[in-house]
């Protein structure tokens, strides 16, 4: 099982409604999300991604709606546990791990970074060592569970897909 944690793509500074939840992706944000999603699809060897779950906020929902078809996912499931004010989605991650299917979670900063740091929880490694360039918009962190003989419920980071390092399409 692989878990991919993604921060939504670059969004407009202010929604026309004035509500933060309504902020949409910029044109550059949509392009960045598509580029990273294509790289994720390549990383997976072209295998379809069974699950894409996203925060219901517009920018995360849009990010997931761009990523899902590129990654071969059948649909996007909106989950309140991934909303900006929801806190750490520990029970959601535990349920996904029990199910065993690969999944992409699309959420917000600082929640996505906190989730990755909590799941990986490597003693003696500073925050900078784990994500040296920070958790920028549209960044994806690939995780897999540690082997059962090691710490139960712990994950290891296998890949970071940083859009800043990917060439434009």
C-alpha positions in Angstrom: 0.0 0.0 0.0 1.2 3.5 -0.9 -0.1 6.7 0.5 0.4 9.9 -1.4 0.0 13.2 0.5 -0.5 16.3 -1.7 -0.9 19.9 -0.9 -3.4 21.7 -3.1 -2.0 23.7 -6.1 -1.4 27.4 -6.1 -4.6 29.3 -5.6 -5.9 32.8 -6.1 -5.2 35.2 -3.2 -8.9 36.1 -2.8 -12.1 34.5 -3.9 -14.7 36.7 -5.5 -17.0 35.6 -2.6 -14.4 36.8 -0.1 -14.6 33.3 1.5 -11.3 31.5 1.9 -13.0 28.1 1.2 -14.0 29.4 -2.3 -10.4 30.2 -3.4 -9.8 28.4 -6.7 -6.6 27.4 -8.5 -4.9 29.9 -10.7 -4.1 28.9 -14.3 -0.5 28.3 -13.3 -1.8 26.3 -10.3 -3.8 24.0 -12.6 -0.7 23.5 -14.8 1.5 22.7 -11.8 -1.0 20.2 -10.5 -1.2 18.5 -13.9 2.6 18.3 -14.2 3.0 16.8 -10.7 0.1 14.4 -11.4 1.7 13.2 -14.6 4.9 12.5 -12.7 3.0 10.6 -10.0 1.4 8.5 -12.7 4.9 7.8 -14.1 6.2 7.0 -10.6 3.4 4.4 -10.3 4.4 2.8 -13.6 1.1 3.8 -15.2 -0.9 1.8 -12.7 -4.3 3.4 -11.9 -4.6 5.1 -8.5 -7.6 3.5 -6.8 -8.5 6.3 -4.4 -8.3 10.1 -4.5 -9.7 11.8 -1.4 -9.7 15.6 -1.0 -10.7 18.4 1.3 -14.0 19.9 0.2 -12.5 23.4 -0.1 -12.5 24.6 -3.7 -8.7 24.6 -4.3 -8.2 21.1 -2.9 -11.2 19.7 -4.7 -10.0 21.3 -8.0 -6.5 19.8 -7.4 -8.0 16.3 -6.9 -10.2 16.7 -9.9 -7.2 17.4 -12.1 -5.0 14.7 -10.6 -7.7 11.9 -10.6 -8.1 11.4 -14.3 -4.3 11.8 -15.0 -3.6 9.1 -12.4 -6.4 6.8 -13.6 -8.6 7.2 -10.5 -12.3 6.6 -11.0 -13.5 9.5 -8.9 -12.7 12.0 -6.2 -14.2 11.5 -2.8 -14.5 14.7 -0.7 -13.7 14.2 3.0 -14.3 16.7 5.8 -11.3 15.1 7.6 -9.0 16.8 5.1 -10.5 20.3 5.5 -8.3 23.1 6.6 -9.7 23.2 10.2 -10.1 19.5 10.6 -6.8 18.6 12.3 -4.9 15.4 11.7 -6.8 12.7 9.8 -5.3 9.8 11.7 -8.4 7.6 11.7 -8.8 8.2 8.0 -5.2 7.1 7.4 -5.6 4.1 9.6 -8.8 3.0 7.7 -7.0 3.4 4.4 -4.1 1.3 5.7 -6.4 -1.5 6.8 -8.1 -1.4 3.4 -4.7 -1.8 1.7 -5.5 0.2 -1.5 -3.2 3.0 -2.7 -4.6 6.4 -2.1 -3.9 10.1 -2.8 -4.9 12.6 0.0 -5.2 16.2 -1.1 -5.3 18.8 1.7 -3.9 22.0 3.1 -0.8 23.4 4.8 0.0 23.0 7.7 -2.1 19.8 8.0 -0.4 17.9 5.2 3.0 18.6 6.5 2.0 17.7 10.1 0.4 14.5 8.8 3.6 13.4 7.0 5.8 14.3 10.0 3.5 12.4 12.4 3.4 9.3 10.2 7.1 9.2 9.6 8.1 10.3 13.1 11.8 9.6 12.7 13.6 10.2 16.1 16.7 12.2 15.8 15.8 13.7 12.4 15.1 17.4 12.4 12.2 18.9 10.5 14.5 20.3 7.9 16.0 16.8 7.1 12.5 15.3 6.5 11.3 18.0 4.0 14.4 20.2 3.4 12.6 22.5 0.9 9.3 22.7 2.8 5.8 21.5 1.7 5.1 23.9 -1.3 1.9 23.9 -3.2 1.3 20.8 -5.4 4.1 18.9 -3.7 3.5 15.2 -3.2 5.1 12.9 -0.6 4.9 9.2 -1.2 4.7 7.0 1.9 4.6 3.3 2.5 4.1 1.4 5.8 7.1 0.3 7.7 7.5 -3.5 7.7 5.4 -5.2 10.4 8.5 -6.2 12.5 9.2 -2.5 12.9 7.1 0.1 14.6 3.4 -0.6 13.9 1.5 2.3 12.4 4.7 4.0 11.2 5.4 4.9 7.6 8.5 5.7 5.6 8.9 8.3 3.0 9.8 6.8 -0.4 9.6 9.8 -2.7 9.1 13.6 -2.8 7.6 15.0 -6.0 8.5 18.7 -5.9 6.9 20.7 -8.7 9.8 23.2 -8.5 12.1 20.4 -9.7 9.9 19.3 -12.6 10.3 20.8 -16.1 7.2 22.5 -17.5 5.2 20.5 -20.0 
